Amino acid sequence: MKIRVVIEYDPEAKAFAAYCPELPGCTSAGDTEEEAFRNIREAIELYLEPTGDVGKGGKVVEVVV
């Protein structure tokens, strides 16, 4: 799966911010661009991880896009 990631340098924080436009609230940061990229990758994995909260009669399925 490919997901767009935006990485921007924040001069005020003196760090890199990273976020995914298609995944609301999926953000991270790092002192270097590489660290921000590693951190956002982990954030995406956690964001997409199933929670297991399924109501009565519901089921979990996977979709590959």
ABEGO torsion letter per residue (X at the ends): XBBBBBBBBBAAAGBBBBBBAABBGBBBBBABAAAAAAAAAAAAAAAABBAGBBBBGBBBBBBBX
